[in-house]
Amino acid sequence: MSGHAFMHALAVAACTGLLASCAAPPPEQGILTTPASQLKLRSIQSRAYDTTDRHKVLRGVIATLQDLEFMIEAADAALGTVTARKFMLTRGSPTGRDLTVTVTVRSRGETQMLVRLNAEFNRKAVEDPEVYQRFFLALGRSLFLSGHEVD
């Protein structure tokens, strides 16, 4: 093979490798592949509360996350978002694991606030309904207690 042919073959191989690395990975199988399962996940991630006081709900979200031993990383009252992280040690693993949550609070109609919790464990979406139920149970208690001025 001549030097020119070798250089041409090398350039073609390099371009092919570059294009292959830029190609989108195949979609993962799992809960996020169908609209019905997306709707199901969204339904376990969301709760509506009978209040129009977004700041009260945001304060409740922050207090609940702190009670659940999360560290608040960011809170934006204008956007209605709170991001928090919890570092956890797990059995059989020499390193810890990150549980990261983002909570969004927005109006729902004229009489409610909608709270949506997105949770990731080691950068993978949490699909276990129990995780979300625990958070919403604690948030409901927090909002009830703050609404009734009970400490």
C-alpha positions in Angstrom: 0.0 0.0 0.0 1.4 3.4 -1.0 1.9 6.2 1.5 -1.0 8.1 -0.1 -3.4 5.2 0.0 -2.4 4.5 3.6 -3.1 8.1 4.6 -6.4 8.0 2.8 -7.4 4.7 4.5 -6.4 6.2 7.9 -8.4 9.4 7.3 -11.5 7.4 6.3 -11.1 5.2 9.4 -10.7 8.3 11.7 -13.8 10.0 10.2 -15.9 6.8 10.5 -14.8 6.4 14.1 -15.6 10.1 14.8 -19.1 9.8 13.2 -19.8 6.6 15.1 -18.9 8.2 18.4 -21.3 11.1 17.6 -24.2 8.9 16.8 -27.0 8.9 19.3 -27.1 5.8 21.5 -30.0 3.5 21.1 -33.0 4.3 23.4 -32.9 2.5 26.7 -35.7 0.1 27.4 -37.6 0.8 30.6 -40.3 3.0 32.1 -39.4 6.0 30.0 -40.0 4.4 26.6 -43.8 4.7 26.4 -46.1 7.7 26.9 -48.3 5.6 29.2 -45.4 4.8 31.5 -44.2 8.4 31.5 -47.7 9.4 32.6 -47.6 6.8 35.3 -44.2 8.0 36.6 -45.4 11.6 36.5 -48.5 10.7 38.5 -46.3 9.2 41.4 -44.0 12.2 41.2 -46.8 14.9 41.6 -49.2 16.0 44.3 -51.6 18.9 44.4 -52.2 20.9 47.6 -55.1 23.2 48.4 -53.3 26.5 48.8 -52.4 29.4 46.6 -49.4 30.4 48.7 -46.4 29.3 46.6 -43.8 30.6 49.1 -45.4 28.7 51.9 -45.2 25.5 49.8 -41.6 26.2 48.9 -40.7 26.8 52.6 -42.5 23.5 53.3 -40.5 21.7 50.6 -37.2 23.0 52.0 -38.1 22.1 55.6 -39.2 18.6 54.5 -36.0 18.0 52.5 -33.9 19.2 55.5 -35.9 16.9 57.9 -35.1 14.0 55.5 -31.4 14.9 55.8 -30.9 16.5 52.4 -28.5 19.3 51.8 -30.2 22.1 49.9 -28.0 23.0 46.9 -30.2 25.6 45.2 -33.6 27.3 45.7 -35.2 29.7 43.3 -38.5 31.3 44.5 -39.1 33.0 41.1 -38.9 29.6 39.3 -40.4 27.7 42.1 -37.6 25.1 42.2 -35.5 23.5 44.9 -32.6 21.1 44.3 -31.1 19.0 47.0 -28.7 16.2 47.5 -28.3 13.4 50.0 -25.1 11.4 50.2 -25.7 7.8 51.4 -23.5 4.9 52.3 -24.8 1.6 51.1 -24.0 -1.9 52.3 -21.5 -3.7 50.2 -20.3 -0.6 48.6 -17.0 1.1 49.6 -18.2 4.4 48.1 -21.3 6.4 48.8 -24.2 7.0 46.6 -25.9 10.3 45.6 -29.6 10.8 45.9 -30.4 14.0 44.1 -33.9 15.6 43.9 -35.4 18.6 42.2 -38.8 19.8 43.3 -40.9 22.1 41.3 -43.8 24.1 42.7 -46.3 25.8 40.3 -49.9 26.9 40.3 -52.6 24.5 39.3 -55.8 26.3 38.6 -56.8 29.1 40.9 -56.9 27.2 44.2 -54.0 24.7 44.2 -50.3 24.3 44.0 -48.8 21.4 42.2 -45.6 19.9 43.6 -43.5 17.6 41.4 -40.5 15.7 42.7 -37.9 14.3 40.3 -35.4 11.9 42.1 -32.2 10.4 40.7 -30.0 7.8 42.5 -26.5 7.8 41.0 -27.8 9.7 38.0 -30.6 7.2 37.2 -34.2 8.1 37.6 -35.9 6.7 40.7 -39.0 4.8 39.7 -39.9 3.4 43.1 -43.2 4.9 44.2 -42.3 4.5 47.9 -39.6 7.2 47.6 -42.1 9.7 46.3 -44.8 8.6 48.8 -42.5 9.2 51.8 -41.6 12.7 50.6 -45.2 13.7 50.0 -46.4 12.3 53.3 -43.7 14.3 55.1 -44.5 17.4 53.0 -48.2 17.1 53.7 -47.5 17.0 57.4 -45.2 20.0 57.1 -47.8 22.0 55.3 -50.5 21.0 57.7 -48.5 21.9 60.7 -47.3 25.2 59.2 -50.9 26.0 58.1 -52.1 25.4 61.7 -49.1 27.1 63.3 -48.0 24.0 65.2 -44.3 23.4 65.8 
